């Protein structure tokens, strides 16, 4: 929602072409002249202004945060650093944060992780099992043998200490095992063979990192790669080149562009990463087909995200897969179908049947396999599903009724900021 400046002359609003977790930037528009000024700040949405501060909403996995950015309204520009005021806030896919800034500067918000449950479906989308726990689940991935589900579980923690850790659930017994503790994990995936997992840590401070850990919890976790300063990993790693490398989506925080990167894990001097595919548009959600020949990803070059496929590793022979929006592509285990969500808010899941033709891929059929019914979304959010091996069905993170949210009122936060900023 656009937010007016206190003098009523301008509005601050979010600019997002890709529908990413945090839009590329905010902008300021003059109501008198229509002049637009981009503000170099990453955020989900503006919350309002107070004195020399612009408050912004940010999304952190399944929860959110509020940050204060130095703001000069007269010069129409923001500072280069921000201060986090609150973390672990309730985030809803369709509306963002439950937060409001009053005219007197009082800040109110709800804190807590939205309720979600893990569910198993058959090939037709009918739910066959639901795990009993209601937790902050996101980014589920099924093991190659179909017997286990790795998933990230977010917890609000204290006011300043949200956590997100890797858990593995046994499909048969529905029993969980915790593999990390006190981390801020954003994505997880199975390594080839199904004995180990790789996961991405995106701490508030410090580099984005890829780690690996045994799927049964034995042994210590090992760090595979640390991204350069200013580069944040934004998707689960996908193994390529017979397991010698991984690819993932990364955002360059200097350009605000989403790119596809590849990291060589077998380099003599240690893991080495570099952009694999760049574009004037955002490139997201890369996933390589089971046979390693095709790279699926999303791009917003049409004005909205759509799913495309290119030959790998040549990266030529580009084919558009989706027809009316597409995010979070996931291959079937036989490589003959490519599943994707139409959008995060719709919650529906589609399948495109694909076949090799003249050295490229052709879409032979598109059909909806999971649909929103009675206002109830089958999938909680972006990428909150996986395809079971052999076409057996899906693993879904489903939204449920939210409970246990904490309402927080913060007063005089600007006084603390002035003290921390040396009297600004």
C-alpha positions as CSV (number, residue, x, y, z in Angstrom):
1,X,0.0,0.0,0.0
2,X,1.4,3.5,-0.9
3,X,2.2,5.7,2.1
4,X,1.9,9.5,2.1
5,X,4.6,11.7,3.4
6,X,3.6,13.8,6.4
7,X,3.3,17.0,4.3
8,X,1.0,15.3,1.8
9,X,3.0,16.2,-1.2
10,X,4.3,12.7,-2.1
11,X,3.6,9.0,-1.8
12,X,6.1,6.2,-1.2
13,X,5.2,2.9,-2.9
14,X,6.8,-0.5,-3.7
15,X,8.0,-1.3,-7.2
16,X,8.1,-5.0,-8.1
17,X,8.3,-6.5,-11.6
18,X,9.1,-10.0,-10.5
19,X,6.9,-10.6,-7.5
20,X,10.0,-11.5,-5.5
21,X,10.0,-11.8,-1.7
22,X,11.3,-8.2,-1.4
23,X,10.7,-5.9,-4.3
24,X,13.7,-4.4,-6.1
25,X,13.1,-0.9,-4.7
26,X,10.7,1.7,-3.4
27,X,9.9,4.8,-5.2
28,X,8.6,8.3,-4.3
29,X,6.1,10.1,-6.5
30,X,5.1,13.8,-6.3
31,X,1.3,14.3,-6.3
32,X,1.7,17.7,-7.8
33,X,4.0,16.9,-10.8
34,X,3.9,13.1,-11.1
35,X,7.7,13.0,-10.9
36,X,9.0,9.7,-9.7
37,X,12.2,9.2,-7.8
38,X,13.5,5.6,-7.2
39,X,14.7,5.0,-3.6
40,X,17.6,2.6,-3.3
41,X,16.2,0.4,-0.6
42,X,15.1,-3.3,-0.6
43,X,11.7,-3.9,1.0
44,X,8.4,-5.7,0.7
45,X,6.4,-2.5,1.2
46,X,6.7,0.9,2.9
47,X,5.1,1.3,6.4
48,X,5.4,5.0,6.8
49,X,7.8,7.9,7.8
50,X,8.6,9.4,11.1
51,X,11.0,12.3,11.4
52,X,14.2,11.4,9.5
53,X,13.3,7.7,9.2
54,X,11.4,5.6,6.6
55,X,10.0,2.4,8.0
56,X,9.8,-0.5,5.6
57,X,8.4,-4.0,5.8
58,X,10.6,-6.9,4.8
59,X,10.0,-10.6,4.2
60,X,12.3,-13.2,5.8
61,X,11.0,-16.6,4.8
62,X,7.6,-17.2,6.4
63,X,8.0,-14.3,8.9
64,X,8.8,-10.6,8.4
65,X,10.6,-7.7,9.9
66,X,10.4,-4.0,10.2
67,X,13.5,-1.8,9.4
68,X,14.1,1.9,9.7
69,X,16.1,3.6,6.9
70,X,17.5,7.1,7.1
71,X,15.3,9.3,4.9
72,X,15.8,12.9,3.6
73,X,12.4,13.9,2.3
74,X,13.6,17.3,1.0
75,X,16.4,15.7,-1.1
76,X,14.2,12.7,-1.9
77,X,16.8,10.1,-1.0
78,X,17.6,7.4,1.6
79,X,20.7,6.4,3.5
80,X,22.8,3.4,2.7
81,X,22.2,1.5,6.0
82,X,19.1,0.3,7.9
83,X,18.3,-0.6,11.5
84,X,16.1,-3.6,12.2
85,X,13.4,-2.7,14.7
86,X,11.5,-6.0,15.0
87,X,11.9,-9.6,13.6
88,X,9.7,-12.7,13.6
89,X,6.6,-10.8,12.6
90,X,3.5,-12.5,11.2
91,X,3.6,-12.5,7.4
92,X,0.6,-13.4,5.2
93,X,1.2,-14.1,1.5
94,X,-1.7,-12.1,0.3
95,X,-1.4,-9.0,2.5
96,X,2.2,-8.9,4.0
97,X,2.8,-7.9,7.6
98,X,0.1,-7.2,10.2
99,X,1.7,-3.8,11.2
100,X,0.7,-0.2,11.4
101,X,2.4,3.1,12.2
102,X,0.3,5.7,14.0
103,X,0.4,9.5,13.5
104,X,2.1,9.8,17.0
105,X,4.8,7.4,16.0
106,X,3.5,4.4,17.9
107,X,4.2,1.1,16.1
108,X,1.9,-1.9,16.4
109,X,2.3,-5.4,14.9
110,X,1.7,-9.1,15.4
111,X,4.5,-11.5,16.0
112,X,4.4,-15.2,15.4
113,X,4.8,-17.7,12.6
114,X,1.7,-18.5,10.4
115,X,0.3,-21.9,11.1
116,X,1.1,-24.5,8.4
117,X,0.9,-28.2,8.0
118,X,2.7,-30.8,5.9
119,X,0.4,-33.0,3.7
120,X,0.9,-35.9,1.3
121,X,-1.3,-36.2,-1.8
122,X,-1.8,-38.9,-4.4
123,X,-1.3,-38.2,-8.1
124,X,-4.7,-36.7,-8.5
125,X,-4.1,-34.2,-5.7
126,X,-6.3,-35.8,-3.0
127,X,-4.7,-35.6,0.4
128,X,-3.8,-39.1,1.7
129,X,-2.0,-38.0,4.9
130,X,-1.5,-34.9,7.0
131,X,1.3,-34.6,9.6
132,X,-0.1,-33.8,13.0
133,X,2.0,-30.8,13.8
134,X,1.1,-27.2,13.0
135,X,4.4,-25.3,12.6
136,X,6.1,-22.7,10.4
137,X,6.9,-25.1,7.6
138,X,8.3,-24.0,4.3
139,X,10.3,-25.3,1.3
140,X,9.6,-29.0,1.5
141,X,11.7,-31.5,-0.5
142,X,11.1,-35.2,-0.9
143,X,14.1,-37.6,-0.7
144,X,14.8,-39.6,-4.0
145,X,13.4,-42.8,-2.4
146,X,10.2,-40.9,-1.4
147,X,10.5,-42.0,2.3
148,X,11.5,-38.7,3.9
149,X,10.7,-35.1,3.6
150,X,13.2,-32.4,4.4
151,X,11.7,-29.0,5.3
152,X,12.6,-25.7,6.9
153,X,10.8,-24.9,10.2
154,X,10.6,-21.3,11.2
155,X,10.0,-20.1,14.8
156,X,9.5,-16.6,15.9
157,X,11.8,-16.9,18.9
158,X,12.3,-13.8,21.0
159,X,11.9,-10.3,19.8
160,X,15.3,-10.2,18.2
161,X,16.0,-13.9,17.6
162,X,13.8,-15.7,15.0
163,X,15.2,-19.0,13.9
164,X,14.6,-21.4,10.9
165,X,16.1,-24.9,11.0
166,X,16.2,-28.0,8.9
167,X,14.0,-30.9,9.9
168,X,13.5,-34.3,8.3
169,X,10.1,-36.1,8.6
170,X,9.7,-39.9,8.0
171,X,6.7,-40.3,5.7
172,X,5.8,-43.7,7.1
173,X,6.0,-43.0,10.8
174,X,5.4,-39.2,10.6
175,X,8.3,-38.8,13.1
176,X,10.6,-35.7,12.9
177,X,14.4,-35.4,13.3
178,X,16.0,-32.0,13.8
179,X,19.3,-31.5,11.8
180,X,20.2,-27.9,12.7
181,X,19.6,-25.7,15.7
182,X,19.4,-22.0,16.2
183,X,20.1,-21.2,12.5
184,X,18.5,-19.0,10.0
185,X,18.0,-21.5,7.1
186,X,16.1,-20.3,4.1
187,X,16.3,-23.3,1.6
188,X,17.0,-27.0,1.7
189,X,17.4,-29.7,-0.9
190,X,18.6,-33.3,-1.2
191,X,22.0,-34.1,-2.6
192,X,22.2,-36.8,-5.3
193,X,21.8,-40.3,-3.7
194,X,19.6,-39.0,-0.9
195,X,22.0,-39.5,1.9
196,X,22.9,-35.9,2.4
197,X,21.2,-32.5,2.4
198,X,22.3,-29.1,1.3
199,X,20.9,-25.9,2.8
200,X,21.2,-22.2,2.5
201,X,21.8,-19.9,5.4
202,X,20.9,-16.3,5.0
203,X,21.9,-14.6,8.3
204,X,20.9,-11.0,9.0
205,X,24.6,-10.2,9.2
206,X,27.3,-12.1,7.3
207,X,27.5,-13.9,4.0
208,X,24.9,-16.2,2.3
209,X,26.3,-19.7,2.7
210,X,25.6,-23.2,1.4
211,X,26.1,-26.1,3.9
212,X,25.7,-29.8,3.8
213,X,24.7,-32.3,6.5
214,X,23.9,-36.0,6.7
215,X,20.3,-36.8,6.2
216,X,20.2,-39.0,9.3
217,X,21.8,-36.3,11.5
218,X,25.1,-38.1,12.0
219,X,28.3,-36.1,11.8
220,X,28.8,-32.3,11.7
221,X,27.5,-30.0,9.1
222,X,30.1,-28.7,6.6
223,X,30.2,-25.4,4.7
224,X,30.5,-25.8,0.9
225,X,30.4,-22.2,-0.2
226,X,30.2,-18.6,1.1
227,X,28.8,-16.0,-1.4
228,X,30.7,-12.8,-2.1
229,X,29.7,-9.7,-0.1
230,X,26.5,-8.2,-1.5
231,X,25.2,-11.4,-3.1
232,X,22.3,-13.3,-1.4
233,X,21.3,-16.8,-2.4
234,X,17.6,-16.9,-3.1
235,X,16.7,-20.5,-4.0
236,X,17.5,-24.1,-3.1
237,X,20.7,-25.4,-4.7
238,X,20.2,-27.7,-7.7
239,X,22.9,-30.2,-8.5
240,X,24.4,-30.2,-12.0
241,X,27.3,-31.7,-13.9
242,X,27.1,-35.1,-12.2
243,X,27.1,-33.6,-8.8
244,X,30.3,-31.5,-9.3
245,X,28.4,-28.2,-9.2
246,X,25.2,-26.5,-7.9
247,X,23.2,-23.7,-9.4
248,X,20.9,-21.3,-7.6
249,X,19.2,-17.9,-7.9
250,X,21.1,-15.0,-6.4
251,X,20.3,-11.4,-6.0
252,X,23.1,-8.8,-6.5
253,X,22.2,-6.3,-3.8
254,X,24.0,-3.5,-5.7
255,X,22.0,-3.9,-8.9
256,X,18.9,-5.5,-7.3
257,X,18.9,-8.0,-10.1
258,X,18.1,-11.7,-9.7
259,X,20.6,-13.9,-11.6
260,X,21.4,-17.6,-12.0
261,X,24.7,-18.6,-10.5
262,X,26.8,-21.8,-10.7
263,X,29.3,-22.9,-8.0
264,X,31.9,-25.5,-8.9
265,X,32.4,-27.8,-5.9
266,X,35.4,-29.6,-7.3
267,X,37.7,-26.6,-7.8
268,X,41.2,-27.1,-6.6
269,X,41.2,-23.8,-4.6
270,X,37.8,-24.6,-3.0
271,X,34.2,-23.9,-4.2
272,X,34.2,-21.1,-6.8
273,X,31.0,-19.3,-7.9
274,X,30.1,-17.0,-10.8
275,X,27.0,-15.9,-12.6
276,X,25.8,-18.5,-15.1
277,X,22.9,-16.6,-16.7
278,X,22.2,-12.8,-16.6
279,X,19.5,-10.7,-18.2
280,X,18.1,-7.2,-18.1
281,X,15.2,-9.0,-16.4
282,X,15.0,-11.0,-13.2
283,X,15.8,-14.7,-13.4
284,X,14.5,-16.9,-10.6
285,X,13.9,-20.5,-9.3
286,X,16.4,-22.4,-11.5
287,X,16.0,-26.2,-11.5
288,X,17.8,-28.7,-13.7
289,X,16.0,-31.7,-15.2
290,X,16.8,-35.2,-13.8
291,X,18.9,-36.1,-16.9
292,X,20.8,-32.8,-16.6
293,X,19.9,-31.6,-20.1
294,X,17.4,-28.8,-19.4
295,X,17.4,-25.8,-17.1
296,X,14.0,-24.5,-16.0
297,X,13.6,-21.1,-14.4
298,X,11.2,-18.1,-14.1
299,X,11.7,-14.7,-15.8
300,X,9.7,-11.5,-15.8
301,X,10.6,-10.3,-19.3
302,X,6.9,-10.2,-20.3
303,X,6.0,-8.0,-17.3
304,X,5.1,-11.0,-15.1
305,X,6.9,-14.1,-14.1
306,X,6.7,-17.0,-16.6
307,X,8.5,-20.4,-16.7
308,X,11.1,-21.0,-19.4
309,X,13.4,-23.9,-20.3
310,X,16.9,-23.7,-21.9
311,X,19.2,-26.4,-23.0
312,X,22.0,-27.1,-20.4
313,X,24.9,-26.3,-20.4
314,X,24.7,-24.5,-23.7
315,X,21.8,-22.3,-22.4
316,X,20.4,-21.9,-25.9
317,X,17.0,-23.2,-27.4
318,X,14.9,-21.2,-25.0
319,X,11.2,-22.4,-24.7
320,X,8.4,-20.7,-22.8
321,X,6.5,-23.3,-20.7
322,X,3.8,-21.4,-18.9
323,X,1.0,-19.5,-20.6
324,X,-0.4,-17.1,-18.0
325,X,2.1,-16.8,-15.2
326,X,4.5,-19.3,-13.6
327,X,6.9,-19.5,-10.6
328,X,8.7,-22.3,-8.7
329,X,9.2,-24.9,-11.5
330,X,9.8,-28.5,-10.3
331,X,10.6,-31.4,-12.6
332,X,8.9,-34.8,-12.3
333,X,11.4,-37.6,-11.6
334,X,11.1,-38.9,-15.2
335,X,11.6,-35.4,-16.7
336,X,8.5,-35.7,-18.8
337,X,6.5,-33.1,-16.8
338,X,7.3,-29.7,-15.4
339,X,5.2,-28.5,-12.5
340,X,4.8,-24.9,-11.5
341,X,2.6,-22.5,-9.6
342,X,0.7,-19.9,-11.5
343,X,1.5,-17.3,-8.8
344,X,2.1,-17.3,-5.1
345,X,-1.3,-15.8,-4.2
346,X,-3.4,-18.1,-6.4
347,X,-2.0,-21.2,-4.7
348,X,-2.8,-23.4,-7.7
349,X,-0.4,-25.9,-9.3
350,X,-0.1,-26.7,-13.0
351,X,1.7,-29.4,-15.0
352,X,3.2,-29.0,-18.4
353,X,3.9,-32.2,-20.3
354,X,7.1,-31.7,-22.3
355,X,8.8,-33.8,-25.0
356,X,12.1,-33.4,-26.9
357,X,11.7,-32.1,-30.5
358,X,14.4,-31.1,-32.9
359,X,16.9,-30.6,-30.2
360,X,14.6,-28.5,-28.1
361,X,11.6,-29.1,-25.8
362,X,7.9,-28.7,-26.8
363,X,4.9,-28.4,-24.5
364,X,2.3,-31.0,-25.5
365,X,-0.2,-30.3,-22.7
366,X,-0.9,-28.0,-19.8
367,X,-3.3,-28.8,-17.1
368,X,-4.2,-27.7,-13.6
369,X,-3.5,-30.4,-10.9
370,X,-4.3,-28.4,-7.7
371,X,-6.7,-25.5,-7.6
372,X,-7.9,-23.0,-5.0
373,X,-11.4,-24.1,-3.7
374,X,-13.8,-22.0,-1.7
375,X,-11.0,-19.4,-1.1
376,X,-8.7,-22.1,0.4
377,X,-5.3,-22.2,-1.2
378,X,-3.8,-25.8,-1.6
379,X,-0.2,-24.4,-1.2
380,X,0.8,-22.0,1.5
381,X,3.3,-19.9,-0.5
382,X,6.0,-19.6,-3.1
383,X,7.7,-23.0,-3.7
384,X,5.9,-24.7,-0.8
385,X,5.5,-28.0,-2.6
386,X,7.5,-30.9,-4.1
387,X,6.8,-33.7,-6.5
388,X,7.0,-37.3,-5.2
389,X,9.1,-39.8,-7.1
390,X,7.5,-41.9,-9.8
391,X,4.5,-39.6,-10.2
392,X,3.1,-40.8,-6.9
393,X,1.7,-37.3,-5.9
394,X,2.9,-34.3,-4.0
395,X,4.2,-33.0,-0.7
396,X,2.5,-29.7,0.2
397,X,2.8,-27.1,2.9
398,X,-0.8,-26.0,3.5
399,X,-2.0,-22.9,5.3
400,X,-4.2,-23.5,8.4
401,X,-6.0,-21.2,10.9
402,X,-3.5,-18.9,12.6
403,X,-3.3,-19.1,16.4
404,X,-1.0,-17.9,19.1
405,X,-0.2,-14.5,17.5
406,X,1.2,-11.9,19.9
407,X,0.2,-8.3,19.6
408,X,3.0,-5.9,20.3
409,X,2.9,-2.1,20.8
410,X,6.1,-0.1,20.6
411,X,6.4,3.5,21.6
412,X,9.3,5.9,21.4
413,X,11.3,3.7,19.1
414,X,12.6,6.8,17.4
415,X,14.2,8.0,20.6
416,X,16.2,4.7,20.7
417,X,17.1,5.1,17.1
418,X,18.4,8.6,17.6
419,X,20.6,7.4,20.5
420,X,21.9,4.4,18.5
421,X,22.6,6.7,15.5
422,X,24.4,9.3,17.5
423,X,21.6,11.8,17.8
424,X,20.5,11.8,14.2
